[in-house]
Amino acid sequence: MPDRAEDKARTRIRQKADELRRRAADLAGSVASTEEQVADTLEQVADHRPPEDAERLRARADEARAYAVKERLRAAEYSQRSEDEDRTGES
């Protein structure tokens, strides 16, 4: 027969895991937004630089946007796990 204290401990652990997943999702979303801002800034600067510098800056902007996409996917994954946890009540 399961111990009541064990059940409470499992519940606390699941709640903490869910909280951490939500925080990770928020953080990944924040990183994605920052990367997009960096990309925008790099493109604006590139508009006022010589062609060789502009090309390099635009390449960096593309890298920042690609990283933002990865972080948005990561945020969605963590959010989905949290939603699944909410529905099932399991980890």
Chimera marker file (.cmm) of the C-alpha trace (Angstrom):
<marker_set name="trace">
<marker id="1" x="0.000" y="0.000" z="0.000" r="1" g="1" b="0" radius="0.5"/>
<marker id="2" x="1.505" y="3.352" z="-1.039" r="1" g="1" b="0" radius="0.5"/>
<marker id="3" x="2.637" y="5.584" z="1.753" r="1" g="1" b="0" radius="0.5"/>
<marker id="4" x="0.828" y="8.936" z="2.019" r="1" g="1" b="0" radius="0.5"/>
<marker id="5" x="4.171" y="10.705" z="2.559" r="1" g="1" b="0" radius="0.5"/>
<marker id="6" x="5.508" y="9.114" z="-0.646" r="1" g="1" b="0" radius="0.5"/>
<marker id="7" x="2.487" y="10.362" z="-2.571" r="1" g="1" b="0" radius="0.5"/>
<marker id="8" x="3.022" y="13.886" z="-1.273" r="1" g="1" b="0" radius="0.5"/>
<marker id="9" x="6.716" y="13.722" z="-2.140" r="1" g="1" b="0" radius="0.5"/>
<marker id="10" x="5.929" y="12.526" z="-5.673" r="1" g="1" b="0" radius="0.5"/>
<marker id="11" x="3.398" y="15.312" z="-6.085" r="1" g="1" b="0" radius="0.5"/>
<marker id="12" x="5.941" y="17.925" z="-4.953" r="1" g="1" b="0" radius="0.5"/>
<marker id="13" x="8.543" y="16.516" z="-7.326" r="1" g="1" b="0" radius="0.5"/>
<marker id="14" x="6.102" y="16.583" z="-10.262" r="1" g="1" b="0" radius="0.5"/>
<marker id="15" x="5.102" y="20.154" z="-9.422" r="1" g="1" b="0" radius="0.5"/>
<marker id="16" x="8.736" y="21.256" z="-9.214" r="1" g="1" b="0" radius="0.5"/>
<marker id="17" x="9.570" y="19.534" z="-12.510" r="1" g="1" b="0" radius="0.5"/>
<marker id="18" x="6.622" y="21.236" z="-14.172" r="1" g="1" b="0" radius="0.5"/>
<marker id="19" x="7.641" y="24.603" z="-12.750" r="1" g="1" b="0" radius="0.5"/>
<marker id="20" x="11.189" y="24.118" z="-14.058" r="1" g="1" b="0" radius="0.5"/>
<marker id="21" x="9.900" y="23.172" z="-17.525" r="1" g="1" b="0" radius="0.5"/>
<marker id="22" x="7.756" y="26.306" z="-17.606" r="1" g="1" b="0" radius="0.5"/>
<marker id="23" x="10.692" y="28.452" z="-16.532" r="1" g="1" b="0" radius="0.5"/>
<marker id="24" x="12.882" y="26.821" z="-19.191" r="1" g="1" b="0" radius="0.5"/>
<marker id="25" x="10.202" y="27.517" z="-21.811" r="1" g="1" b="0" radius="0.5"/>
<marker id="26" x="10.015" y="31.158" z="-20.740" r="1" g="1" b="0" radius="0.5"/>
<marker id="27" x="13.778" y="31.480" z="-20.813" r="1" g="1" b="0" radius="0.5"/>
<marker id="28" x="14.039" y="29.890" z="-24.265" r="1" g="1" b="0" radius="0.5"/>
<marker id="29" x="11.367" y="32.290" z="-25.535" r="1" g="1" b="0" radius="0.5"/>
<marker id="30" x="13.276" y="35.212" z="-24.062" r="1" g="1" b="0" radius="0.5"/>
<marker id="31" x="16.519" y="34.056" z="-25.682" r="1" g="1" b="0" radius="0.5"/>
<marker id="32" x="14.713" y="33.764" z="-29.026" r="1" g="1" b="0" radius="0.5"/>
<marker id="33" x="13.371" y="37.302" z="-28.739" r="1" g="1" b="0" radius="0.5"/>
<marker id="34" x="16.811" y="38.634" z="-27.865" r="1" g="1" b="0" radius="0.5"/>
<marker id="35" x="18.389" y="36.829" z="-30.819" r="1" g="1" b="0" radius="0.5"/>
<marker id="36" x="15.802" y="38.364" z="-33.138" r="1" g="1" b="0" radius="0.5"/>
<marker id="37" x="16.599" y="41.818" z="-31.758" r="1" g="1" b="0" radius="0.5"/>
<marker id="38" x="20.301" y="41.176" z="-32.301" r="1" g="1" b="0" radius="0.5"/>
<marker id="39" x="19.581" y="40.107" z="-35.885" r="1" g="1" b="0" radius="0.5"/>
<marker id="40" x="17.540" y="43.260" z="-36.516" r="1" g="1" b="0" radius="0.5"/>
<marker id="41" x="20.336" y="45.425" z="-35.125" r="1" g="1" b="0" radius="0.5"/>
<marker id="42" x="22.986" y="43.670" z="-37.197" r="1" g="1" b="0" radius="0.5"/>
<marker id="43" x="20.936" y="44.199" z="-40.350" r="1" g="1" b="0" radius="0.5"/>
<marker id="44" x="20.447" y="47.880" z="-39.551" r="1" g="1" b="0" radius="0.5"/>
<marker id="45" x="24.177" y="48.331" z="-39.003" r="1" g="1" b="0" radius="0.5"/>
<marker id="46" x="24.911" y="46.415" z="-42.208" r="1" g="1" b="0" radius="0.5"/>
<marker id="47" x="22.915" y="48.984" z="-44.177" r="1" g="1" b="0" radius="0.5"/>
<marker id="48" x="25.533" y="51.599" z="-43.254" r="1" g="1" b="0" radius="0.5"/>
<marker id="49" x="28.715" y="49.590" z="-43.719" r="1" g="1" b="0" radius="0.5"/>
<marker id="50" x="30.921" y="48.823" z="-46.714" r="1" g="1" b="0" radius="0.5"/>
<marker id="51" x="29.848" y="45.753" z="-48.709" r="1" g="1" b="0" radius="0.5"/>
<marker id="52" x="32.363" y="43.336" z="-47.177" r="1" g="1" b="0" radius="0.5"/>
<marker id="53" x="31.347" y="44.316" z="-43.640" r="1" g="1" b="0" radius="0.5"/>
<marker id="54" x="27.670" y="44.317" z="-44.556" r="1" g="1" b="0" radius="0.5"/>
<marker id="55" x="27.906" y="40.783" z="-45.921" r="1" g="1" b="0" radius="0.5"/>
<marker id="56" x="29.546" y="39.545" z="-42.714" r="1" g="1" b="0" radius="0.5"/>
<marker id="57" x="26.988" y="41.315" z="-40.536" r="1" g="1" b="0" radius="0.5"/>
<marker id="58" x="24.064" y="39.930" z="-42.535" r="1" g="1" b="0" radius="0.5"/>
<marker id="59" x="25.526" y="36.436" z="-42.206" r="1" g="1" b="0" radius="0.5"/>
<marker id="60" x="25.669" y="36.916" z="-38.436" r="1" g="1" b="0" radius="0.5"/>
<marker id="61" x="22.073" y="38.160" z="-38.498" r="1" g="1" b="0" radius="0.5"/>
<marker id="62" x="21.052" y="34.990" z="-40.332" r="1" g="1" b="0" radius="0.5"/>
<marker id="63" x="22.818" y="32.912" z="-37.674" r="1" g="1" b="0" radius="0.5"/>
<marker id="64" x="21.019" y="34.806" z="-34.908" r="1" g="1" b="0" radius="0.5"/>
<marker id="65" x="17.647" y="34.228" z="-36.605" r="1" g="1" b="0" radius="0.5"/>
<marker id="66" x="18.402" y="30.520" z="-37.026" r="1" g="1" b="0" radius="0.5"/>
<marker id="67" x="19.282" y="30.303" z="-33.333" r="1" g="1" b="0" radius="0.5"/>
<marker id="68" x="16.045" y="32.110" z="-32.474" r="1" g="1" b="0" radius="0.5"/>
<marker id="69" x="14.099" y="29.465" z="-34.399" r="1" g="1" b="0" radius="0.5"/>
<marker id="70" x="15.835" y="26.693" z="-32.432" r="1" g="1" b="0" radius="0.5"/>
<marker id="71" x="15.044" y="28.419" z="-29.151" r="1" g="1" b="0" radius="0.5"/>
<marker id="72" x="11.381" y="28.894" z="-30.113" r="1" g="1" b="0" radius="0.5"/>
<marker id="73" x="11.188" y="25.173" z="-30.891" r="1" g="1" b="0" radius="0.5"/>
<marker id="74" x="12.799" y="24.415" z="-27.540" r="1" g="1" b="0" radius="0.5"/>
<marker id="75" x="10.289" y="26.687" z="-25.778" r="1" g="1" b="0" radius="0.5"/>
<marker id="76" x="7.424" y="24.930" z="-27.542" r="1" g="1" b="0" radius="0.5"/>
<marker id="77" x="8.811" y="21.537" z="-26.546" r="1" g="1" b="0" radius="0.5"/>
<marker id="78" x="9.061" y="22.510" z="-22.888" r="1" g="1" b="0" radius="0.5"/>
<marker id="79" x="5.594" y="24.059" z="-22.982" r="1" g="1" b="0" radius="0.5"/>
<marker id="80" x="4.156" y="20.920" z="-24.570" r="1" g="1" b="0" radius="0.5"/>
<marker id="81" x="5.718" y="18.756" z="-21.878" r="1" g="1" b="0" radius="0.5"/>
<marker id="82" x="4.172" y="21.007" z="-19.225" r="1" g="1" b="0" radius="0.5"/>
<marker id="83" x="0.768" y="20.791" z="-20.891" r="1" g="1" b="0" radius="0.5"/>
<marker id="84" x="1.085" y="17.000" z="-21.133" r="1" g="1" b="0" radius="0.5"/>
<marker id="85" x="2.018" y="16.929" z="-17.457" r="1" g="1" b="0" radius="0.5"/>
<marker id="86" x="-1.043" y="19.018" z="-16.603" r="1" g="1" b="0" radius="0.5"/>
<marker id="87" x="-3.312" y="16.609" z="-18.496" r="1" g="1" b="0" radius="0.5"/>
<marker id="88" x="-1.873" y="13.352" z="-17.215" r="1" g="1" b="0" radius="0.5"/>
<marker id="89" x="-0.598" y="14.356" z="-13.786" r="1" g="1" b="0" radius="0.5"/>
<marker id="90" x="2.498" y="12.240" z="-14.425" r="1" g="1" b="0" radius="0.5"/>
<marker id="91" x="6.119" y="12.940" z="-15.351" r="1" g="1" b="0" radius="0.5"/>
<link id1="1" id2="2" r="1" g="1" b="0" radius="0.2"/>
<link id1="2" id2="3" r="1" g="1" b="0" radius="0.2"/>
<link id1="3" id2="4" r="1" g="1" b="0" radius="0.2"/>
<link id1="4" id2="5" r="1" g="1" b="0" radius="0.2"/>
<link id1="5" id2="6" r="1" g="1" b="0" radius="0.2"/>
<link id1="6" id2="7" r="1" g="1" b="0" radius="0.2"/>
<link id1="7" id2="8" r="1" g="1" b="0" radius="0.2"/>
<link id1="8" id2="9" r="1" g="1" b="0" radius="0.2"/>
<link id1="9" id2="10" r="1" g="1" b="0" radius="0.2"/>
<link id1="10" id2="11" r="1" g="1" b="0" radius="0.2"/>
<link id1="11" id2="12" r="1" g="1" b="0" radius="0.2"/>
<link id1="12" id2="13" r="1" g="1" b="0" radius="0.2"/>
<link id1="13" id2="14" r="1" g="1" b="0" radius="0.2"/>
<link id1="14" id2="15" r="1" g="1" b="0" radius="0.2"/>
<link id1="15" id2="16" r="1" g="1" b="0" radius="0.2"/>
<link id1="16" id2="17" r="1" g="1" b="0" radius="0.2"/>
<link id1="17" id2="18" r="1" g="1" b="0" radius="0.2"/>
<link id1="18" id2="19" r="1" g="1" b="0" radius="0.2"/>
<link id1="19" id2="20" r="1" g="1" b="0" radius="0.2"/>
<link id1="20" id2="21" r="1" g="1" b="0" radius="0.2"/>
<link id1="21" id2="22" r="1" g="1" b="0" radius="0.2"/>
<link id1="22" id2="23" r="1" g="1" b="0" radius="0.2"/>
<link id1="23" id2="24" r="1" g="1" b="0" radius="0.2"/>
<link id1="24" id2="25" r="1" g="1" b="0" radius="0.2"/>
<link id1="25" id2="26" r="1" g="1" b="0" radius="0.2"/>
<link id1="26" id2="27" r="1" g="1" b="0" radius="0.2"/>
<link id1="27" id2="28" r="1" g="1" b="0" radius="0.2"/>
<link id1="28" id2="29" r="1" g="1" b="0" radius="0.2"/>
<link id1="29" id2="30" r="1" g="1" b="0" radius="0.2"/>
<link id1="30" id2="31" r="1" g="1" b="0" radius="0.2"/>
<link id1="31" id2="32" r="1" g="1" b="0" radius="0.2"/>
<link id1="32" id2="33" r="1" g="1" b="0" radius="0.2"/>
<link id1="33" id2="34" r="1" g="1" b="0" radius="0.2"/>
<link id1="34" id2="35" r="1" g="1" b="0" radius="0.2"/>
<link id1="35" id2="36" r="1" g="1" b="0" radius="0.2"/>
<link id1="36" id2="37" r="1" g="1" b="0" radius="0.2"/>
<link id1="37" id2="38" r="1" g="1" b="0" radius="0.2"/>
<link id1="38" id2="39" r="1" g="1" b="0" radius="0.2"/>
<link id1="39" id2="40" r="1" g="1" b="0" radius="0.2"/>
<link id1="40" id2="41" r="1" g="1" b="0" radius="0.2"/>
<link id1="41" id2="42" r="1" g="1" b="0" radius="0.2"/>
<link id1="42" id2="43" r="1" g="1" b="0" radius="0.2"/>
<link id1="43" id2="44" r="1" g="1" b="0" radius="0.2"/>
<link id1="44" id2="45" r="1" g="1" b="0" radius="0.2"/>
<link id1="45" id2="46" r="1" g="1" b="0" radius="0.2"/>
<link id1="46" id2="47" r="1" g="1" b="0" radius="0.2"/>
<link id1="47" id2="48" r="1" g="1" b="0" radius="0.2"/>
<link id1="48" id2="49" r="1" g="1" b="0" radius="0.2"/>
<link id1="49" id2="50" r="1" g="1" b="0" radius="0.2"/>
<link id1="50" id2="51" r="1" g="1" b="0" radius="0.2"/>
<link id1="51" id2="52" r="1" g="1" b="0" radius="0.2"/>
<link id1="52" id2="53" r="1" g="1" b="0" radius="0.2"/>
<link id1="53" id2="54" r="1" g="1" b="0" radius="0.2"/>
<link id1="54" id2="55" r="1" g="1" b="0" radius="0.2"/>
<link id1="55" id2="56" r="1" g="1" b="0" radius="0.2"/>
<link id1="56" id2="57" r="1" g="1" b="0" radius="0.2"/>
<link id1="57" id2="58" r="1" g="1" b="0" radius="0.2"/>
<link id1="58" id2="59" r="1" g="1" b="0" radius="0.2"/>
<link id1="59" id2="60" r="1" g="1" b="0" radius="0.2"/>
<link id1="60" id2="61" r="1" g="1" b="0" radius="0.2"/>
<link id1="61" id2="62" r="1" g="1" b="0" radius="0.2"/>
<link id1="62" id2="63" r="1" g="1" b="0" radius="0.2"/>
<link id1="63" id2="64" r="1" g="1" b="0" radius="0.2"/>
<link id1="64" id2="65" r="1" g="1" b="0" radius="0.2"/>
<link id1="65" id2="66" r="1" g="1" b="0" radius="0.2"/>
<link id1="66" id2="67" r="1" g="1" b="0" radius="0.2"/>
<link id1="67" id2="68" r="1" g="1" b="0" radius="0.2"/>
<link id1="68" id2="69" r="1" g="1" b="0" radius="0.2"/>
<link id1="69" id2="70" r="1" g="1" b="0" radius="0.2"/>
<link id1="70" id2="71" r="1" g="1" b="0" radius="0.2"/>
<link id1="71" id2="72" r="1" g="1" b="0" radius="0.2"/>
<link id1="72" id2="73" r="1" g="1" b="0" radius="0.2"/>
<link id1="73" id2="74" r="1" g="1" b="0" radius="0.2"/>
<link id1="74" id2="75" r="1" g="1" b="0" radius="0.2"/>
<link id1="75" id2="76" r="1" g="1" b="0" radius="0.2"/>
<link id1="76" id2="77" r="1" g="1" b="0" radius="0.2"/>
<link id1="77" id2="78" r="1" g="1" b="0" radius="0.2"/>
<link id1="78" id2="79" r="1" g="1" b="0" radius="0.2"/>
<link id1="79" id2="80" r="1" g="1" b="0" radius="0.2"/>
<link id1="80" id2="81" r="1" g="1" b="0" radius="0.2"/>
<link id1="81" id2="82" r="1" g="1" b="0" radius="0.2"/>
<link id1="82" id2="83" r="1" g="1" b="0" radius="0.2"/>
<link id1="83" id2="84" r="1" g="1" b="0" radius="0.2"/>
<link id1="84" id2="85" r="1" g="1" b="0" radius="0.2"/>
<link id1="85" id2="86" r="1" g="1" b="0" radius="0.2"/>
<link id1="86" id2="87" r="1" g="1" b="0" radius="0.2"/>
<link id1="87" id2="88" r="1" g="1" b="0" radius="0.2"/>
<link id1="88" id2="89" r="1" g="1" b="0" radius="0.2"/>
<link id1="89" id2="90" r="1" g="1" b="0" radius="0.2"/>
<link id1="90" id2="91" r="1" g="1" b="0" radius="0.2"/>
</marker_set>
